[in-house]
Amino acid sequence: MDVNYKILDTQRIITYISASSNEVSVEDIILYSGADKFRVYPALFELEQSGWLEVVKREELGAPSIVRKKRNED
């Protein structure tokens, strides 16, 4: 059975962000989520595109630096 590391790392990122009460730095996600550092930015991009995540602050070239789980707008 092959392990899908992309899905596993995306789940680790979701779990880490969900455990936070508010905003999370991408640096902390890389250091503490347990996800492979090379999969963090692609996963964050996909989570943003899906509407699960919002980018609070971006670096100069557009990479996210602070993110949070998107709030439900009822």
mmJSON file of the N, C-alpha and C atoms, coordinates in Angstrom:
{"data_MODEL":{"atom_site":{
"group_PDB":["ATOM","ATOM","ATOM","ATOM","ATOM","ATOM","ATOM","ATOM","ATOM","ATOM","ATOM","ATOM","ATOM","ATOM","ATOM","ATOM","ATOM","ATOM","ATOM","ATOM","ATOM","ATOM","ATOM","ATOM","ATOM","ATOM","ATOM","ATOM","ATOM","ATOM","ATOM","ATOM","ATOM","ATOM","ATOM","ATOM","ATOM","ATOM","ATOM","ATOM","ATOM","ATOM","ATOM","ATOM","ATOM","ATOM","ATOM","ATOM","ATOM","ATOM","ATOM","ATOM","ATOM","ATOM","ATOM","ATOM","ATOM","ATOM","ATOM","ATOM","ATOM","ATOM","ATOM","ATOM","ATOM","ATOM","ATOM","ATOM","ATOM","ATOM","ATOM","ATOM","ATOM","ATOM","ATOM","ATOM","ATOM","ATOM","ATOM","ATOM","ATOM","ATOM","ATOM","ATOM","ATOM","ATOM","ATOM","ATOM","ATOM","ATOM","ATOM","ATOM","ATOM","ATOM","ATOM","ATOM","ATOM","ATOM","ATOM","ATOM","ATOM","ATOM","ATOM","ATOM","ATOM","ATOM","ATOM","ATOM","ATOM","ATOM","ATOM","ATOM","ATOM","ATOM","ATOM","ATOM","ATOM","ATOM","ATOM","ATOM","ATOM","ATOM","ATOM","ATOM","ATOM","ATOM","ATOM","ATOM","ATOM","ATOM","ATOM","ATOM","ATOM","ATOM","ATOM","ATOM","ATOM","ATOM","ATOM","ATOM","ATOM","ATOM","ATOM","ATOM","ATOM","ATOM","ATOM","ATOM","ATOM","ATOM","ATOM","ATOM","ATOM","ATOM","ATOM","ATOM","ATOM","ATOM","ATOM","ATOM","ATOM","ATOM","ATOM","ATOM","ATOM","ATOM","ATOM","ATOM","ATOM","ATOM","ATOM","ATOM","ATOM","ATOM","ATOM","ATOM","ATOM","ATOM","ATOM","ATOM","ATOM","ATOM","ATOM","ATOM","ATOM","ATOM","ATOM","ATOM","ATOM","ATOM","ATOM","ATOM","ATOM","ATOM","ATOM","ATOM","ATOM","ATOM","ATOM","ATOM","ATOM","ATOM","ATOM","ATOM","ATOM","ATOM","ATOM","ATOM","ATOM","ATOM","ATOM","ATOM","ATOM","ATOM","ATOM","ATOM","ATOM","ATOM","ATOM","ATOM","ATOM","ATOM"],
"id":[1,2,3,4,5,6,7,8,9,10,11,12,13,14,15,16,17,18,19,20,21,22,23,24,25,26,27,28,29,30,31,32,33,34,35,36,37,38,39,40,41,42,43,44,45,46,47,48,49,50,51,52,53,54,55,56,57,58,59,60,61,62,63,64,65,66,67,68,69,70,71,72,73,74,75,76,77,78,79,80,81,82,83,84,85,86,87,88,89,90,91,92,93,94,95,96,97,98,99,100,101,102,103,104,105,106,107,108,109,110,111,112,113,114,115,116,117,118,119,120,121,122,123,124,125,126,127,128,129,130,131,132,133,134,135,136,137,138,139,140,141,142,143,144,145,146,147,148,149,150,151,152,153,154,155,156,157,158,159,160,161,162,163,164,165,166,167,168,169,170,171,172,173,174,175,176,177,178,179,180,181,182,183,184,185,186,187,188,189,190,191,192,193,194,195,196,197,198,199,200,201,202,203,204,205,206,207,208,209,210,211,212,213,214,215,216,217,218,219,220,221,222],
"type_symbol":["N","C","C","N","C","C","N","C","C","N","C","C","N","C","C","N","C","C","N","C","C","N","C","C","N","C","C","N","C","C","N","C","C","N","C","C","N","C","C","N","C","C","N","C","C","N","C","C","N","C","C","N","C","C","N","C","C","N","C","C","N","C","C","N","C","C","N","C","C","N","C","C","N","C","C","N","C","C","N","C","C","N","C","C","N","C","C","N","C","C","N","C","C","N","C","C","N","C","C","N","C","C","N","C","C","N","C","C","N","C","C","N","C","C","N","C","C","N","C","C","N","C","C","N","C","C","N","C","C","N","C","C","N","C","C","N","C","C","N","C","C","N","C","C","N","C","C","N","C","C","N","C","C","N","C","C","N","C","C","N","C","C","N","C","C","N","C","C","N","C","C","N","C","C","N","C","C","N","C","C","N","C","C","N","C","C","N","C","C","N","C","C","N","C","C","N","C","C","N","C","C","N","C","C","N","C","C","N","C","C","N","C","C","N","C","C","N","C","C","N","C","C"],
"label_atom_id":["N","CA","C","N","CA","C","N","CA","C","N","CA","C","N","CA","C","N","CA","C","N","CA","C","N","CA","C","N","CA","C","N","CA","C","N","CA","C","N","CA","C","N","CA","C","N","CA","C","N","CA","C","N","CA","C","N","CA","C","N","CA","C","N","CA","C","N","CA","C","N","CA","C","N","CA","C","N","CA","C","N","CA","C","N","CA","C","N","CA","C","N","CA","C","N","CA","C","N","CA","C","N","CA","C","N","CA","C","N","CA","C","N","CA","C","N","CA","C","N","CA","C","N","CA","C","N","CA","C","N","CA","C","N","CA","C","N","CA","C","N","CA","C","N","CA","C","N","CA","C","N","CA","C","N","CA","C","N","CA","C","N","CA","C","N","CA","C","N","CA","C","N","CA","C","N","CA","C","N","CA","C","N","CA","C","N","CA","C","N","CA","C","N","CA","C","N","CA","C","N","CA","C","N","CA","C","N","CA","C","N","CA","C","N","CA","C","N","CA","C","N","CA","C","N","CA","C","N","CA","C","N","CA","C","N","CA","C","N","CA","C","N","CA","C","N","CA","C","N","CA","C","N","CA","C","N","CA","C"],
"label_alt_id":[null,null,null,null,null,null,null,null,null,null,null,null,null,null,null,null,null,null,null,null,null,null,null,null,null,null,null,null,null,null,null,null,null,null,null,null,null,null,null,null,null,null,null,null,null,null,null,null,null,null,null,null,null,null,null,null,null,null,null,null,null,null,null,null,null,null,null,null,null,null,null,null,null,null,null,null,null,null,null,null,null,null,null,null,null,null,null,null,null,null,null,null,null,null,null,null,null,null,null,null,null,null,null,null,null,null,null,null,null,null,null,null,null,null,null,null,null,null,null,null,null,null,null,null,null,null,null,null,null,null,null,null,null,null,null,null,null,null,null,null,null,null,null,null,null,null,null,null,null,null,null,null,null,null,null,null,null,null,null,null,null,null,null,null,null,null,null,null,null,null,null,null,null,null,null,null,null,null,null,null,null,null,null,null,null,null,null,null,null,null,null,null,null,null,null,null,null,null,null,null,null,null,null,null,null,null,null,null,null,null,null,null,null,null,null,null,null,null,null,null,null,null],
"label_comp_id":["MET","MET","MET","ASP","ASP","ASP","VAL","VAL","VAL","ASN","ASN","ASN","TYR","TYR","TYR","LYS","LYS","LYS","ILE","ILE","ILE","LEU","LEU","LEU","ASP","ASP","ASP","THR","THR","THR","GLN","GLN","GLN","ARG","ARG","ARG","ILE","ILE","ILE","ILE","ILE","ILE","THR","THR","THR","TYR","TYR","TYR","ILE","ILE","ILE","SER","SER","SER","ALA","ALA","ALA","SER","SER","SER","SER","SER","SER","ASN","ASN","ASN","GLU","GLU","GLU","VAL","VAL","VAL","SER","SER","SER","VAL","VAL","VAL","GLU","GLU","GLU","ASP","ASP","ASP","ILE","ILE","ILE","ILE","ILE","ILE","LEU","LEU","LEU","TYR","TYR","TYR","SER","SER","SER","GLY","GLY","GLY","ALA","ALA","ALA","ASP","ASP","ASP","LYS","LYS","LYS","PHE","PHE","PHE","ARG","ARG","ARG","VAL","VAL","VAL","TYR","TYR","TYR","PRO","PRO","PRO","ALA","ALA","ALA","LEU","LEU","LEU","PHE","PHE","PHE","GLU","GLU","GLU","LEU","LEU","LEU","GLU","GLU","GLU","GLN","GLN","GLN","SER","SER","SER","GLY","GLY","GLY","TRP","TRP","TRP","LEU","LEU","LEU","GLU","GLU","GLU","VAL","VAL","VAL","VAL","VAL","VAL","LYS","LYS","LYS","ARG","ARG","ARG","GLU","GLU","GLU","GLU","GLU","GLU","LEU","LEU","LEU","GLY","GLY","GLY","ALA","ALA","ALA","PRO","PRO","PRO","SER","SER","SER","ILE","ILE","ILE","VAL","VAL","VAL","ARG","ARG","ARG","LYS","LYS","LYS","LYS","LYS","LYS","ARG","ARG","ARG","ASN","ASN","ASN","GLU","GLU","GLU","ASP","ASP","ASP"],
"label_asym_id":["A","A","A","A","A","A","A","A","A","A","A","A","A","A","A","A","A","A","A","A","A","A","A","A","A","A","A","A","A","A","A","A","A","A","A","A","A","A","A","A","A","A","A","A","A","A","A","A","A","A","A","A","A","A","A","A","A","A","A","A","A","A","A","A","A","A","A","A","A","A","A","A","A","A","A","A","A","A","A","A","A","A","A","A","A","A","A","A","A","A","A","A","A","A","A","A","A","A","A","A","A","A","A","A","A","A","A","A","A","A","A","A","A","A","A","A","A","A","A","A","A","A","A","A","A","A","A","A","A","A","A","A","A","A","A","A","A","A","A","A","A","A","A","A","A","A","A","A","A","A","A","A","A","A","A","A","A","A","A","A","A","A","A","A","A","A","A","A","A","A","A","A","A","A","A","A","A","A","A","A","A","A","A","A","A","A","A","A","A","A","A","A","A","A","A","A","A","A","A","A","A","A","A","A","A","A","A","A","A","A","A","A","A","A","A","A","A","A","A","A","A","A"],
"label_entity_id":["1","1","1","1","1","1","1","1","1","1","1","1","1","1","1","1","1","1","1","1","1","1","1","1","1","1","1","1","1","1","1","1","1","1","1","1","1","1","1","1","1","1","1","1","1","1","1","1","1","1","1","1","1","1","1","1","1","1","1","1","1","1","1","1","1","1","1","1","1","1","1","1","1","1","1","1","1","1","1","1","1","1","1","1","1","1","1","1","1","1","1","1","1","1","1","1","1","1","1","1","1","1","1","1","1","1","1","1","1","1","1","1","1","1","1","1","1","1","1","1","1","1","1","1","1","1","1","1","1","1","1","1","1","1","1","1","1","1","1","1","1","1","1","1","1","1","1","1","1","1","1","1","1","1","1","1","1","1","1","1","1","1","1","1","1","1","1","1","1","1","1","1","1","1","1","1","1","1","1","1","1","1","1","1","1","1","1","1","1","1","1","1","1","1","1","1","1","1","1","1","1","1","1","1","1","1","1","1","1","1","1","1","1","1","1","1","1","1","1","1","1","1"],
"label_seq_id":[1,1,1,2,2,2,3,3,3,4,4,4,5,5,5,6,6,6,7,7,7,8,8,8,9,9,9,10,10,10,11,11,11,12,12,12,13,13,13,14,14,14,15,15,15,16,16,16,17,17,17,18,18,18,19,19,19,20,20,20,21,21,21,22,22,22,23,23,23,24,24,24,25,25,25,26,26,26,27,27,27,28,28,28,29,29,29,30,30,30,31,31,31,32,32,32,33,33,33,34,34,34,35,35,35,36,36,36,37,37,37,38,38,38,39,39,39,40,40,40,41,41,41,42,42,42,43,43,43,44,44,44,45,45,45,46,46,46,47,47,47,48,48,48,49,49,49,50,50,50,51,51,51,52,52,52,53,53,53,54,54,54,55,55,55,56,56,56,57,57,57,58,58,58,59,59,59,60,60,60,61,61,61,62,62,62,63,63,63,64,64,64,65,65,65,66,66,66,67,67,67,68,68,68,69,69,69,70,70,70,71,71,71,72,72,72,73,73,73,74,74,74],
"pdbx_PDB_ins_code":[null,null,null,null,null,null,null,null,null,null,null,null,null,null,null,null,null,null,null,null,null,null,null,null,null,null,null,null,null,null,null,null,null,null,null,null,null,null,null,null,null,null,null,null,null,null,null,null,null,null,null,null,null,null,null,null,null,null,null,null,null,null,null,null,null,null,null,null,null,null,null,null,null,null,null,null,null,null,null,null,null,null,null,null,null,null,null,null,null,null,null,null,null,null,null,null,null,null,null,null,null,null,null,null,null,null,null,null,null,null,null,null,null,null,null,null,null,null,null,null,null,null,null,null,null,null,null,null,null,null,null,null,null,null,null,null,null,null,null,null,null,null,null,null,null,null,null,null,null,null,null,null,null,null,null,null,null,null,null,null,null,null,null,null,null,null,null,null,null,null,null,null,null,null,null,null,null,null,null,null,null,null,null,null,null,null,null,null,null,null,null,null,null,null,null,null,null,null,null,null,null,null,null,null,null,null,null,null,null,null,null,null,null,null,null,null,null,null,null,null,null,null],
"Cartn_x":[0.843,0.0,0.884,0.643,1.41,0.793,1.653,1.209,1.182,0.088,-0.009,0.46,1.721,2.319,1.721,1.277,0.649,-0.611,-1.461,-2.689,-2.353,-1.394,-0.988,-0.476,0.384,0.926,-0.147,-1.062,-2.165,-3.003,-3.256,-4.032,-3.289,-1.974,-1.174,-1.275,-1.239,-1.357,-2.742,-3.783,-5.152,-5.298,-4.766,-4.842,-4.127,-2.937,-2.156,-2.881,-3.406,-4.105,-5.393,-6.113,-7.372,-7.16,-6.002,-5.704,-5.4,-5.114,-4.821,-6.12,-6.131,-7.344,-7.499,-6.404,-6.491,-5.476,-4.614,-3.657,-2.43,-1.85,-0.676,0.363,1.611,2.656,3.031,3.353,3.758,5.046,5.896,7.133,6.817,5.807,5.414,4.816,4.06,3.501,4.646,5.658,6.808,7.536,7.709,8.474,7.714,6.394,5.683,4.543,4.119,2.965,3.311,4.581,4.988,4.943,4.477,4.42,5.798,6.08,7.327,7.384,8.506,8.587,8.382,8.687,8.515,7.069,6.216,4.801,3.916,4.471,3.655,3.061,3.877,3.346,2.341,2.629,1.597,0.293,0.402,-0.801,-1.583,-0.873,-1.553,-2.254,-1.622,-2.239,-3.543,-3.499,-4.703,-5.786,-5.404,-6.39,-7.011,-6.215,-6.749,-7.72,-7.339,-8.197,-9.511,-9.466,-10.681,-11.614,-11.095,-11.917,-11.812,-10.963,-10.825,-9.958,-9.011,-7.995,-7.98,-7.624,-7.417,-6.034,-5.419,-4.094,-4.284,-3.711,-3.819,-2.719,-1.535,-0.4,0.452,0.944,1.812,3.184,4.165,5.516,5.549,6.657,6.802,6.45,6.84,6.598,5.295,4.474,3.151,2.983,4.049,3.931,3.27,2.404,1.751,2.752,2.585,3.428,2.589,1.323,0.403,-0.941,-1.482,-2.745,-3.676,-4.937,-5.889,-6.999,-7.679,-8.83,-9.9,-10.502,-11.518,-12.713,-13.179,-14.324,-15.616,-16.547,-17.868,-18.597,-19.046,-19.769,-21.242,-21.923,-23.364,-24.208],
"Cartn_y":[-1.193,0.0,1.25,2.117,3.359,4.428,5.178,6.278,7.549,8.295,9.56,10.668,11.039,12.014,13.406,13.721,15.027,15.157,14.14,14.166,14.168,13.346,13.272,14.624,15.269,16.571,17.654,17.605,18.578,18.424,17.188,16.959,17.471,17.303,17.821,19.353,19.998,21.459,21.892,21.224,21.541,21.379,20.295,20.042,21.13,21.52,22.553,23.896,24.291,25.573,25.537,24.414,24.291,24.384,23.934,23.978,25.392,26.282,27.663,28.454,29.391,30.183,31.29,31.643,32.738,32.578,33.546,33.567,32.711,32.14,31.278,31.711,31.809,32.143,30.88,31.075,29.95,29.346,30.173,29.68,28.671,28.977,28.045,26.762,26.882,25.688,24.787,25.385,24.614,23.958,24.698,24.187,23.174,23.363,22.605,21.702,21.794,20.996,19.537,19.264,17.909,17.639,18.613,18.458,18.712,18.046,18.271,19.722,20.389,21.821,22.139,21.187,21.429,21.264,20.717,20.562,21.644,22.461,23.44,24.487,25.15,26.221,25.71,24.581,24.059,23.691,23.126,22.758,24.004,25.043,26.282,26.903,26.847,27.367,26.62,25.295,24.502,24.767,24.908,25.193,26.579,27.535,28.865,28.802,28.087,27.976,27.27,26.333,25.586,26.392,27.509,28.338,27.985,27.026,26.63,27.609,28.245,29.064,30.452,31.437,32.771,33.27,33.991,34.561,35.94,36.14,37.41,38.369,37.814,38.644,37.856,38.565,37.948,38.6,37.816,38.351,39.186,39.828,40.741,40.093,38.843,38.166,37.37,37.522,36.913,35.643,35.09,33.88,34.233,33.366,33.667,33.65,34.563,34.556,34.355,34.789,34.566,34.113,33.04,32.486,32.197,31.946,31.496,30.719,29.92,29.192,30.223,30.045,31.0,30.946,32.102,32.176,31.974,31.299,31.139,32.453,32.883,34.157,33.865,33.769,33.443,34.663],
"Cartn_z":[0.0,0.0,0.0,-0.94,-1.031,-0.139,0.512,1.361,0.524,0.593,-0.122,0.827,0.689,1.608,1.434,0.242,0.014,0.869,0.847,1.651,3.139,3.528,4.931,5.422,4.641,5.044,5.038,4.082,4.065,5.322,5.74,6.962,8.192,8.214,9.34,9.406,8.257,8.198,8.67,8.199,8.619,10.13,10.662,12.105,12.885,12.414,13.106,13.083,11.937,11.825,12.642,12.611,13.35,14.854,15.325,16.764,17.241,16.311,16.664,16.782,17.68,17.882,16.842,16.171,15.212,14.097,13.938,12.834,13.149,12.093,12.231,11.201,11.628,10.656,9.875,8.614,7.774,8.318,8.883,9.5,10.608,11.441,12.503,11.928,10.841,10.195,9.733,9.123,8.643,9.813,10.904,12.041,12.891,13.068,14.096,13.621,12.377,11.947,11.695,11.423,11.081,9.587,8.806,7.349,6.751,5.641,4.926,4.456,4.708,4.412,2.936,2.065,0.635,0.172,1.021,0.674,1.301,2.175,2.896,1.955,1.149,0.291,-0.74,-1.429,-2.352,-1.64,-0.439,0.31,0.722,1.17,1.556,0.355,-0.811,-2.022,-2.312,-2.241,-2.503,-1.467,-0.21,0.842,0.655,0.186,-0.096,-1.281,-2.327,-3.508,-3.191,-2.255,-1.896,-0.999,-0.448,0.428,1.899,2.25,3.657,4.429,3.733,4.377,3.763,4.568,4.009,4.399,3.473,3.713,4.315,5.502,6.208,5.743,5.504,5.096,4.111,3.094,2.08,2.1,1.679,1.506,0.235,-0.003,-1.134,-2.477,-2.682,-3.958,-3.986,-2.96,-2.978,-2.175,-1.648,-0.833,0.497,0.997,2.277,3.426,4.367,5.567,6.829,6.785,7.909,7.326,7.898,7.401,8.579,8.256,9.276,8.582,9.372,8.854,8.503,7.352,6.904,7.845,8.198,9.105,8.323,8.972,8.33,8.378,7.235,7.154,6.998,8.123,8.121,7.882],
"occupancy":[1.0,1.0,1.0,1.0,1.0,1.0,1.0,1.0,1.0,1.0,1.0,1.0,1.0,1.0,1.0,1.0,1.0,1.0,1.0,1.0,1.0,1.0,1.0,1.0,1.0,1.0,1.0,1.0,1.0,1.0,1.0,1.0,1.0,1.0,1.0,1.0,1.0,1.0,1.0,1.0,1.0,1.0,1.0,1.0,1.0,1.0,1.0,1.0,1.0,1.0,1.0,1.0,1.0,1.0,1.0,1.0,1.0,1.0,1.0,1.0,1.0,1.0,1.0,1.0,1.0,1.0,1.0,1.0,1.0,1.0,1.0,1.0,1.0,1.0,1.0,1.0,1.0,1.0,1.0,1.0,1.0,1.0,1.0,1.0,1.0,1.0,1.0,1.0,1.0,1.0,1.0,1.0,1.0,1.0,1.0,1.0,1.0,1.0,1.0,1.0,1.0,1.0,1.0,1.0,1.0,1.0,1.0,1.0,1.0,1.0,1.0,1.0,1.0,1.0,1.0,1.0,1.0,1.0,1.0,1.0,1.0,1.0,1.0,1.0,1.0,1.0,1.0,1.0,1.0,1.0,1.0,1.0,1.0,1.0,1.0,1.0,1.0,1.0,1.0,1.0,1.0,1.0,1.0,1.0,1.0,1.0,1.0,1.0,1.0,1.0,1.0,1.0,1.0,1.0,1.0,1.0,1.0,1.0,1.0,1.0,1.0,1.0,1.0,1.0,1.0,1.0,1.0,1.0,1.0,1.0,1.0,1.0,1.0,1.0,1.0,1.0,1.0,1.0,1.0,1.0,1.0,1.0,1.0,1.0,1.0,1.0,1.0,1.0,1.0,1.0,1.0,1.0,1.0,1.0,1.0,1.0,1.0,1.0,1.0,1.0,1.0,1.0,1.0,1.0,1.0,1.0,1.0,1.0,1.0,1.0,1.0,1.0,1.0,1.0,1.0,1.0,1.0,1.0,1.0,1.0,1.0,1.0],
"B_iso_or_equiv":[0.0,0.0,0.0,0.0,0.0,0.0,0.0,0.0,0.0,0.0,0.0,0.0,0.0,0.0,0.0,0.0,0.0,0.0,0.0,0.0,0.0,0.0,0.0,0.0,0.0,0.0,0.0,0.0,0.0,0.0,0.0,0.0,0.0,0.0,0.0,0.0,0.0,0.0,0.0,0.0,0.0,0.0,0.0,0.0,0.0,0.0,0.0,0.0,0.0,0.0,0.0,0.0,0.0,0.0,0.0,0.0,0.0,0.0,0.0,0.0,0.0,0.0,0.0,0.0,0.0,0.0,0.0,0.0,0.0,0.0,0.0,0.0,0.0,0.0,0.0,0.0,0.0,0.0,0.0,0.0,0.0,0.0,0.0,0.0,0.0,0.0,0.0,0.0,0.0,0.0,0.0,0.0,0.0,0.0,0.0,0.0,0.0,0.0,0.0,0.0,0.0,0.0,0.0,0.0,0.0,0.0,0.0,0.0,0.0,0.0,0.0,0.0,0.0,0.0,0.0,0.0,0.0,0.0,0.0,0.0,0.0,0.0,0.0,0.0,0.0,0.0,0.0,0.0,0.0,0.0,0.0,0.0,0.0,0.0,0.0,0.0,0.0,0.0,0.0,0.0,0.0,0.0,0.0,0.0,0.0,0.0,0.0,0.0,0.0,0.0,0.0,0.0,0.0,0.0,0.0,0.0,0.0,0.0,0.0,0.0,0.0,0.0,0.0,0.0,0.0,0.0,0.0,0.0,0.0,0.0,0.0,0.0,0.0,0.0,0.0,0.0,0.0,0.0,0.0,0.0,0.0,0.0,0.0,0.0,0.0,0.0,0.0,0.0,0.0,0.0,0.0,0.0,0.0,0.0,0.0,0.0,0.0,0.0,0.0,0.0,0.0,0.0,0.0,0.0,0.0,0.0,0.0,0.0,0.0,0.0,0.0,0.0,0.0,0.0,0.0,0.0,0.0,0.0,0.0,0.0,0.0,0.0],
"pdbx_formal_charge":[null,null,null,null,null,null,null,null,null,null,null,null,null,null,null,null,null,null,null,null,null,null,null,null,null,null,null,null,null,null,null,null,null,null,null,null,null,null,null,null,null,null,null,null,null,null,null,null,null,null,null,null,null,null,null,null,null,null,null,null,null,null,null,null,null,null,null,null,null,null,null,null,null,null,null,null,null,null,null,null,null,null,null,null,null,null,null,null,null,null,null,null,null,null,null,null,null,null,null,null,null,null,null,null,null,null,null,null,null,null,null,null,null,null,null,null,null,null,null,null,null,null,null,null,null,null,null,null,null,null,null,null,null,null,null,null,null,null,null,null,null,null,null,null,null,null,null,null,null,null,null,null,null,null,null,null,null,null,null,null,null,null,null,null,null,null,null,null,null,null,null,null,null,null,null,null,null,null,null,null,null,null,null,null,null,null,null,null,null,null,null,null,null,null,null,null,null,null,null,null,null,null,null,null,null,null,null,null,null,null,null,null,null,null,null,null,null,null,null,null,null,null],
"auth_seq_id":[1,1,1,2,2,2,3,3,3,4,4,4,5,5,5,6,6,6,7,7,7,8,8,8,9,9,9,10,10,10,11,11,11,12,12,12,13,13,13,14,14,14,15,15,15,16,16,16,17,17,17,18,18,18,19,19,19,20,20,20,21,21,21,22,22,22,23,23,23,24,24,24,25,25,25,26,26,26,27,27,27,28,28,28,29,29,29,30,30,30,31,31,31,32,32,32,33,33,33,34,34,34,35,35,35,36,36,36,37,37,37,38,38,38,39,39,39,40,40,40,41,41,41,42,42,42,43,43,43,44,44,44,45,45,45,46,46,46,47,47,47,48,48,48,49,49,49,50,50,50,51,51,51,52,52,52,53,53,53,54,54,54,55,55,55,56,56,56,57,57,57,58,58,58,59,59,59,60,60,60,61,61,61,62,62,62,63,63,63,64,64,64,65,65,65,66,66,66,67,67,67,68,68,68,69,69,69,70,70,70,71,71,71,72,72,72,73,73,73,74,74,74],
"auth_comp_id":["MET","MET","MET","ASP","ASP","ASP","VAL","VAL","VAL","ASN","ASN","ASN","TYR","TYR","TYR","LYS","LYS","LYS","ILE","ILE","ILE","LEU","LEU","LEU","ASP","ASP","ASP","THR","THR","THR","GLN","GLN","GLN","ARG","ARG","ARG","ILE","ILE","ILE","ILE","ILE","ILE","THR","THR","THR","TYR","TYR","TYR","ILE","ILE","ILE","SER","SER","SER","ALA","ALA","ALA","SER","SER","SER","SER","SER","SER","ASN","ASN","ASN","GLU","GLU","GLU","VAL","VAL","VAL","SER","SER","SER","VAL","VAL","VAL","GLU","GLU","GLU","ASP","ASP","ASP","ILE","ILE","ILE","ILE","ILE","ILE","LEU","LEU","LEU","TYR","TYR","TYR","SER","SER","SER","GLY","GLY","GLY","ALA","ALA","ALA","ASP","ASP","ASP","LYS","LYS","LYS","PHE","PHE","PHE","ARG","ARG","ARG","VAL","VAL","VAL","TYR","TYR","TYR","PRO","PRO","PRO","ALA","ALA","ALA","LEU","LEU","LEU","PHE","PHE","PHE","GLU","GLU","GLU","LEU","LEU","LEU","GLU","GLU","GLU","GLN","GLN","GLN","SER","SER","SER","GLY","GLY","GLY","TRP","TRP","TRP","LEU","LEU","LEU","GLU","GLU","GLU","VAL","VAL","VAL","VAL","VAL","VAL","LYS","LYS","LYS","ARG","ARG","ARG","GLU","GLU","GLU","GLU","GLU","GLU","LEU","LEU","LEU","GLY","GLY","GLY","ALA","ALA","ALA","PRO","PRO","PRO","SER","SER","SER","ILE","ILE","ILE","VAL","VAL","VAL","ARG","ARG","ARG","LYS","LYS","LYS","LYS","LYS","LYS","ARG","ARG","ARG","ASN","ASN","ASN","GLU","GLU","GLU","ASP","ASP","ASP"],
"auth_asym_id":["A","A","A","A","A","A","A","A","A","A","A","A","A","A","A","A","A","A","A","A","A","A","A","A","A","A","A","A","A","A","A","A","A","A","A","A","A","A","A","A","A","A","A","A","A","A","A","A","A","A","A","A","A","A","A","A","A","A","A","A","A","A","A","A","A","A","A","A","A","A","A","A","A","A","A","A","A","A","A","A","A","A","A","A","A","A","A","A","A","A","A","A","A","A","A","A","A","A","A","A","A","A","A","A","A","A","A","A","A","A","A","A","A","A","A","A","A","A","A","A","A","A","A","A","A","A","A","A","A","A","A","A","A","A","A","A","A","A","A","A","A","A","A","A","A","A","A","A","A","A","A","A","A","A","A","A","A","A","A","A","A","A","A","A","A","A","A","A","A","A","A","A","A","A","A","A","A","A","A","A","A","A","A","A","A","A","A","A","A","A","A","A","A","A","A","A","A","A","A","A","A","A","A","A","A","A","A","A","A","A","A","A","A","A","A","A","A","A","A","A","A","A"],
"auth_atom_id":["N","CA","C","N","CA","C","N","CA","C","N","CA","C","N","CA","C","N","CA","C","N","CA","C","N","CA","C","N","CA","C","N","CA","C","N","CA","C","N","CA","C","N","CA","C","N","CA","C","N","CA","C","N","CA","C","N","CA","C","N","CA","C","N","CA","C","N","CA","C","N","CA","C","N","CA","C","N","CA","C","N","CA","C","N","CA","C","N","CA","C","N","CA","C","N","CA","C","N","CA","C","N","CA","C","N","CA","C","N","CA","C","N","CA","C","N","CA","C","N","CA","C","N","CA","C","N","CA","C","N","CA","C","N","CA","C","N","CA","C","N","CA","C","N","CA","C","N","CA","C","N","CA","C","N","CA","C","N","CA","C","N","CA","C","N","CA","C","N","CA","C","N","CA","C","N","CA","C","N","CA","C","N","CA","C","N","CA","C","N","CA","C","N","CA","C","N","CA","C","N","CA","C","N","CA","C","N","CA","C","N","CA","C","N","CA","C","N","CA","C","N","CA","C","N","CA","C","N","CA","C","N","CA","C","N","CA","C","N","CA","C","N","CA","C","N","CA","C","N","CA","C","N","CA","C","N","CA","C"],
"pdbx_PDB_model_num":[1,1,1,1,1,1,1,1,1,1,1,1,1,1,1,1,1,1,1,1,1,1,1,1,1,1,1,1,1,1,1,1,1,1,1,1,1,1,1,1,1,1,1,1,1,1,1,1,1,1,1,1,1,1,1,1,1,1,1,1,1,1,1,1,1,1,1,1,1,1,1,1,1,1,1,1,1,1,1,1,1,1,1,1,1,1,1,1,1,1,1,1,1,1,1,1,1,1,1,1,1,1,1,1,1,1,1,1,1,1,1,1,1,1,1,1,1,1,1,1,1,1,1,1,1,1,1,1,1,1,1,1,1,1,1,1,1,1,1,1,1,1,1,1,1,1,1,1,1,1,1,1,1,1,1,1,1,1,1,1,1,1,1,1,1,1,1,1,1,1,1,1,1,1,1,1,1,1,1,1,1,1,1,1,1,1,1,1,1,1,1,1,1,1,1,1,1,1,1,1,1,1,1,1,1,1,1,1,1,1,1,1,1,1,1,1,1,1,1,1,1,1]
}}}
